[in-house]
Structure formats: structure tokens, C-alpha cells
Amino acid sequence: MCGIIGVYHPGQASGVSEQAVRRMLSSMVHRGPDGQGLFQDGSVFIGHRRLSIIDLASGSQPMSNEDRTIHVCANGEIFNYRELMVELAGQGHRFRTSCDIEVILHLYERYGIEMFAHMEGQFAFALWDTVRRRLVLARDRFGIAPLYYATHGDALVFASEIKAMLPVLGRLRLSPEGMAQVFTFWSAVAPRTVFEGIWQLRPGQCMVFEEGRRRPFLYWDVSFPPRGAHDIQEEAQAMKGLHEILDEAASLRLRSDVPVGAYLSGGLDSSVISVLVKTYVPGMETFSVSFADPAFDESLFQEAMGRSLGTHHHVRRVSYNDICGVFEQVVWHAETPVLRTAPAPMFLLSRLTRENGIKVVLTGEGADELFGGYDIFKEALIRRFWARYPESAMRPLLLYALYPYSPVQMRRSGRLLMSFYREDLLDTGHFGYSHLPTWRSTSAVRQYFTEEFRGSVGAYDPVEDLGRLMPEAYATWHPLNQAQYLEIKLLLAGYLLSSQGERMTMAHGVEGRYPFLSHRVAEFASRLSPQLKLRGLREKYVLKKAFRKELPGEIFSRVKQPYGAPSTESFFHRGSLRAEVAPYLDREAIAAGGVFDPDRVEALIAKCSRLKRAGFRDTSALIGVLSTQILMRQFC
């Protein structure tokens, strides 16, 4: 991964100076510490910050075709570049380098904007066609690589990070609609961001600018067959096919001219990836986060997997102080409010990774979304059962099976859970049925907005707006597939791959690669019968079966524990806010920000300072308030 920037104006003068463009590049040294390049054609600029991974000697960008009529800057990797080079060379194309990005130029020459069907990768790029005076912007299928854009007068400004546009745009303003999305879905939903006038390409989107016009189109999207039409029903076929296609995806993502490591969480997904790459990279470097707080620590499972693989394992132990100490930097790189502290340990882990000389790591993101790993999928299944059988004695028993709490804990939380399950219970035809209780719970955090800011949100409804983005065939899909689609488009693209993923790794110049997010793996997974993913209440059924013999018993049989980190306890010491965050949360700062109500926030702080009294909704609210306050200080 690298960083790209650019300015496009269809006329002769964009009003953006070369000096401002160079400041854009300088703002992303962390994304590309190995060099930079800039191309200018009249009022068009495209620039690049390089993190050298493939073809270290001659892979500098911007890169041009043979007659210098097409120029490209790209962030990311085209993993099947070797095969494409052979194919294109056979058709008469001449390559000057062995860099994967050069294939984009020749694919465009050959196929134009139909080139994406040939590409396997994670990327965002800007391509300038000097003959057609055409700018092409594109983003990979899952939105792993970021790409933002805005207008400045008649000029288009774009970059891998929002902060890179500040030298041209100046200070920004929060978008009420974007904020409403964050405080409903945990993230803004592309094409929106949390800033007014700043937009992002959607995953799988290409945008063509030509003759003063903009033409966006989706070249790929997650899709599923109609309910009952899944063509992979047999367990043996599914296991064999999944193992083969994942092995291919993992081996492609090992292509690099620098050492490749892996993240080990101690869970199934990262363990599967590590098992696959062990064949190709014996004794590889692996990295994990452990926590001083035992409630979040998974180090026993991480160590077991490391021993099984024979890796050189590195651990970053994280304390409350550590999380608080880097939280400002986390927000700076995330460029959005966050409602959890979980990105902070990933920020620290990527720092450790880079300190050990590793620029590339493989991780397990995507498996939960593609193979039915989240509790929200099971919750939706149970809620549909409740709606269908309102008198069934099985209703509470299903809750106990999903949440194996002790009797005392269940007595305390049972009423809350029952209430959670009854919300919108009968609205089974709603496109977001699986997620409605979660969205409603998160949106309650908006009670901390001032009346004025709530007024600026007005009648805007994030859920209604999201519904407009659903594919035409969505209503024909199985309910599990519908829930998967929502997870992929919301939590995965907007949060896990962004605030908690790519933005934290690239803060230290580390590229994360995701074998589960090969579009070939995703297309295979979409063909699987839902029962092969969620067998009763057993999640990721076929994935576990496919790799059962290769995983240590303690990894295979462990109860799933979602990755999490200590919450608001990280920001308090002996009942008082820590010095690092207190200035953002005092009454004057809250009032000056104009987004949150000082009285309500003061009461929230008091509640969270008494840690045992604060619930998940309270801690999410306080983290959201704090991160928004930090963000405004940095960007607005």
C-alpha cells in the first residue's frame, strides 16, 4: 500500500499550485516513506508516496506506458500481475519493469475501463489518459484501499487520506448526515464521510472524469443467488473447494520482494491463514496483541498457534495507559469518530511489526462476514424463530444457548436481552431486519447531540438512506445472505478494514493483506448453502470442517471470542479523566465544539467514571464523544 494524491481540472488553470500539491504529498509520508513522485499535465496533477514492496529498484511512480500517453499512480497491489504480464506480453505489450502496477497501464490499453474483470488485488488508483483527456479513479472490490475526493472551485481534488487534501481545502466541517451514520452504523457509508463536501469512492467503484462530466459505475459487488438456488450443497465439495481456493488466495498474497509476516489473533481465521502460508514461508514472523486486562487477553491461544506453526512470534502487551496514550494518533489516522478503543492496540501492533523490519502482513479479516461467524447472524435467526413461534417454550432456551452466561449473570441481563430481541421483532420484511436492534441501540448515542446539531441532522434517516443502496436482487436472497451483505458493506468496509485495519497498519507503513477477501473466495462463498455456513447455532461450519485436521485442538474447539480492547477504563485513573483526554471533555471544550450537550456529557463522564455502572451503550457514547472532539481539533 502507498499513498496517492491528485488534482483534475478540465480547463487550463485549476487554481491549485504545485506547492500546494507537494504539501499534499508531504502529509502522507507515513504511507510512503520510501520515496515520492509527481506528474503534471497542464492543470492535472497525479502524485505518489511509495512504500516499496515489489520491484524495489524500478517500481517508482507515477508510471507511464511506452509512448507516455497514459500515466498511473496506484496504492496497493495487483496480486495476479505475473500471469497478466505473460498474457499481455503475448498480445504485444512491452513491459519496462517487473512492478505489478505497470499491468494497470497495459490492461487499460487493452480493455479500457472494462479492465477490472482481469484484476485480482487490493488497490486504489488514478489513471490519466492524455489523448482522451480522461481521468479514471478506481477502488478495489471490498474497499481495502481508501480513496477520497472533493471539489475546490471547478477542480477535483483526490487523495488516499482526507488529511492530504487540507493544504488545498483548508479546515473542514462535520457533516450532520455523516455523523448520524457513524452514530448508527459505527461508520459513514460510502460515498459519504463525516466531513461536508468530502466523499469516498464506494468499494468496487470506478469513476471516469471526461470533458467536464463525471461517470461513476460499480464494476463489482457482493452478490448471492436467489433463496434456494445455491449450487454448492454437499459438505465434501464445499470443504475441498474452499481449501483449494483459499490456498490459492493466500499464496498470491505472499508475492513480495520484502519479507511477509502474519497477525495471529488466537482465533480461527488468522490461524487458518497462518496454516496455509506455513507451507510457503517456514519460520515466518508472526505478531499478536495481548492485554494486561485478562478479560481481553487471548495470549494462551496465540502462543499455542505460534508453537504449532513454529513461527518467530512477537507480542505487544497493551495496558490502559497505552490505549490512552495513542488515542489522539489513532483518531488522526482513522479520520473519523470511533465508538470503540479497539483500533488503538492495532496501531501499536503495526508499530511493533514495522520495528521488526516487516512491511507486509497477512490477516484473517473477512472470514466472519463470508462464512457466518458473527453473533448477529445467529441473533437474527433466533428473532425470526421468535416471530414465527410466539408461544414456543424454546424462546428463552435459544438465548441461553447463544449467550452461555452463568445463572447470576443471566438473571441480571436476561430482561435486557429479552427487550433487545423484542425490538422490531415482527418487522421481518425490513431490509435491515437482522441489524435493526443494533442500529437502534447505537443510534441512542445521538441523545448526546445538542438540539442545534440534531436540528441540522433534521429528518435525515441513515437507515432509510442505506436502503436506497441495496441491490435490486436483495429481496430475493436468503435472510442470512442479506445479513452478510449488510455486514460486508457496513462494519467490514467502513470500520474493520478502515479505522481498525488499513488506517492503523499504514500509520506505520505496514501493508495488510487479506486472503479471505479475494473476490474469488467471496464468489465461492456466495454459492454455499446457508446451512454450510451456519449449522444451527454453529458458526463458520464449513470453514472449521475444512481445516479441522490442520489446527491445534484448542484453536478448533474454543468458543469464539470477538476481538475487543479495554474500553473507557483506559481514560480514567482513580475516578478522574486522565490528563491526555481531559482537555477534550471539559465543559468549555464540549460547548465550543457545538456538537454535544455539555450537561449530558458531564453526566455521562460521571457514570463512566464508576466503571461497574456503565454499560456498553454508555462506553460507546463516551468514546464517540471523545474521538469526535479530538477529530474536530485536528481537522475542523
Order of alpha helices (4+ residues) and beta strands (2+ residues): beta-alpha-beta-beta-beta-beta-alpha-alpha-beta-beta-beta-beta-alpha-alpha-beta-beta-beta-alpha-beta-alpha-beta-alpha-beta-alpha-alpha-beta-alpha-alpha-alpha-alpha-alpha-alpha-alpha-alpha-beta-alpha-alpha-alpha-alpha-beta-beta-alpha-alpha-alpha-alpha
